[in-house]
């Protein structure tokens, strides 16, 4: 049986935390990929491509015949077809929070696995935000939480008070959809201890 260890190609502490939640052992590699949107590329194609590129890059970094299966993921916030990435600063974050205020948006999380073969899963969730005031958005920015988050918010943090409803995957909105991740890992004979075959 394949060993349960794998490589996570991510710098995200949220993805590391979610993978630990499954009680799966892993090592991390730090990767750097160009996250620019290509001309004419849809949001779905974009998030799928980045997840696969991260997994491939992490796989190639190992430079060994014994390279372990590598997991890569990407998460984007989409509203009216436009992608809201990580804010470039305070003004950009406040702009994003204003766009999301009182509206429903999509969060797309793709997770990819590369070994001798490759596969990918996609989670799309809908998040409804209550209307927020200028003062609330300013205070949220001052908390430091939104600075490195897609869409300038973290559902697992203070921003939870702004979320009216969620249809889809909570872990997917955090950055690693666990249902899809386990489904993908099991395809490569990697299982959480809870469901490890005898």
C-alpha positions in Angstrom: 0.0 0.0 0.0 1.2 3.5 -0.8 2.6 5.4 2.2 0.3 8.1 3.5 2.8 10.8 3.2 2.6 13.4 0.5 3.9 16.9 -0.4 1.8 20.0 -0.2 2.8 22.7 -2.7 1.5 25.7 -0.7 2.6 28.5 1.5 -0.9 28.9 2.9 -1.2 28.3 6.7 -4.9 27.7 6.1 -4.3 24.8 3.7 -1.8 23.3 6.1 -4.2 23.5 8.9 -7.0 21.9 6.9 -4.8 19.0 5.7 -3.7 18.4 9.3 -7.4 18.3 10.2 -7.6 15.1 8.1 -4.7 13.7 10.2 -2.7 13.1 7.0 1.1 13.4 7.3 2.8 15.6 4.7 5.8 17.8 3.9 5.6 21.3 2.3 7.5 22.7 -0.6 7.5 26.4 -1.3 6.6 27.1 -4.9 6.3 30.2 -7.0 4.1 30.3 -10.1 2.9 33.2 -12.2 -0.7 33.9 -11.1 -1.6 36.3 -13.9 -4.9 35.8 -15.7 -4.4 35.0 -19.3 -6.3 36.8 -22.1 -9.8 35.3 -22.5 -9.3 32.9 -19.6 -12.5 32.2 -17.6 -12.5 32.1 -13.8 -13.0 28.3 -13.7 -10.1 27.7 -16.2 -7.9 30.1 -14.3 -8.3 28.4 -10.9 -8.0 25.0 -12.4 -4.8 25.9 -14.2 -3.2 27.5 -11.2 -3.9 24.5 -8.9 -2.4 22.1 -11.5 0.6 24.3 -12.1 1.3 24.5 -8.4 1.1 20.7 -8.1 3.3 20.1 -11.1 5.8 22.6 -9.8 5.9 21.0 -6.4 6.3 17.6 -8.0 9.2 18.7 -10.2 11.0 20.5 -7.3 11.6 17.1 -5.6 14.0 16.0 -8.3 14.0 12.4 -7.4 12.7 9.1 -8.7 11.0 8.6 -5.4 9.1 11.9 -5.6 5.9 11.7 -3.5 2.5 12.6 -4.8 2.1 16.4 -4.7 -1.0 18.4 -3.9 -1.6 21.9 -5.2 -4.6 24.2 -4.7 -5.9 27.6 -5.6 -8.9 29.6 -4.4 -10.5 32.7 -6.0 -13.5 34.9 -5.2 -15.7 35.7 -8.2 -18.4 38.3 -8.5 -20.2 39.3 -11.7 -17.6 37.2 -13.5 -14.7 39.2 -12.2 -12.0 37.7 -10.1 -11.1 39.4 -6.8 -7.6 38.3 -5.9 -5.5 39.3 -2.9 -5.8 43.1 -2.2 -2.8 45.2 -3.3 -3.3 47.5 -0.3 -5.9 49.2 1.9 -7.8 51.0 -0.9 -8.0 47.8 -3.0 -9.2 45.8 0.0 -11.9 48.4 0.9 -13.0 48.4 -2.8 -13.4 44.6 -2.7 -15.3 44.6 0.6 -17.6 47.2 -0.8 -18.3 45.2 -3.9 -19.1 42.1 -1.7 -21.3 44.0 0.7 -24.9 42.9 0.7 -24.4 40.5 -2.2 -23.8 36.9 -3.0 -20.5 35.8 -4.6 -18.8 32.6 -5.7 -15.7 31.1 -4.2 -14.0 28.6 -6.5 -11.4 26.2 -5.0 -9.5 23.8 -7.2 -7.3 21.0 -5.8 -4.9 19.0 -8.0 -2.7 16.0 -7.4 0.4 15.1 -9.5 2.4 11.9 -9.3 2.9 9.5 -12.2 -0.6 10.6 -13.2 -2.5 13.8 -12.4 -6.1 14.6 -11.5 -8.1 17.6 -10.3 -11.3 18.4 -8.4 -13.2 21.7 -8.2 -15.5 23.1 -5.5 -17.8 26.1 -6.2 -19.5 27.7 -3.2 -21.9 30.6 -2.9 -21.4 33.1 -0.1 -23.9 35.7 0.9 -22.6 38.7 2.7 -24.7 41.1 4.7 -24.4 44.8 4.0 -21.4 46.3 5.8 -20.7 49.9 6.7 -17.7 52.0 5.8 -16.7 52.0 9.4 -16.9 48.1 9.6 -14.8 47.7 6.5 -12.2 50.1 7.9 -12.1 48.3 11.2 -11.8 45.0 9.5 -8.9 46.2 7.4 -7.2 47.5 10.6 -7.5 44.0 12.1 -4.9 42.9 9.6 -6.9 39.9 8.6 -7.8 40.7 5.0 -4.4 41.7 3.7 -3.4 38.4 2.1 -6.8 36.9 1.5 -8.6 36.4 -1.8 -11.5 38.8 -1.9 -10.1 40.6 1.2 -11.8 38.4 3.8 -11.3 35.2 5.8 -14.5 33.2 6.5 -12.8 31.4 9.4 -11.8 34.7 11.1 -13.5 38.0 12.0 -15.3 38.1 8.6 -17.6 35.3 9.8 -19.7 38.0 11.3 -20.4 39.4 7.8 -21.5 36.0 6.3 -25.3 35.6 6.2 -25.3 32.3 4.3 -23.1 29.7 2.7 -24.1 27.2 0.1 -21.3 24.8 -0.6 -18.0 24.0 1.2 -16.9 25.9 4.2 -13.4 24.4 3.9 -13.4 25.2 0.2 -14.0 28.9 1.0 -11.1 28.7 3.5 -8.9 27.4 0.7 -8.9 23.6 0.6 -12.2 21.7 0.0 -11.9 18.7 2.2 -14.5 16.5 0.5 -12.9 17.0 -2.9 -9.4 16.7 -1.4 -10.1 13.3 0.2 -11.8 12.1 -3.0 -8.6 13.1 -4.9 -6.2 11.6 -2.4 -8.0 8.3 -2.3 -7.6 8.1 -6.1 -3.9 7.9 -5.4 -4.3 5.4 -2.5 -3.8 8.0 0.2 -6.3 7.9 2.9 -7.0 9.7 6.2 -6.6 7.2 9.1 -10.3 7.3 9.7 -11.0 5.7 6.4 -7.8 3.8 5.7 -8.6 0.4 4.1 -7.7 -2.7 6.1 
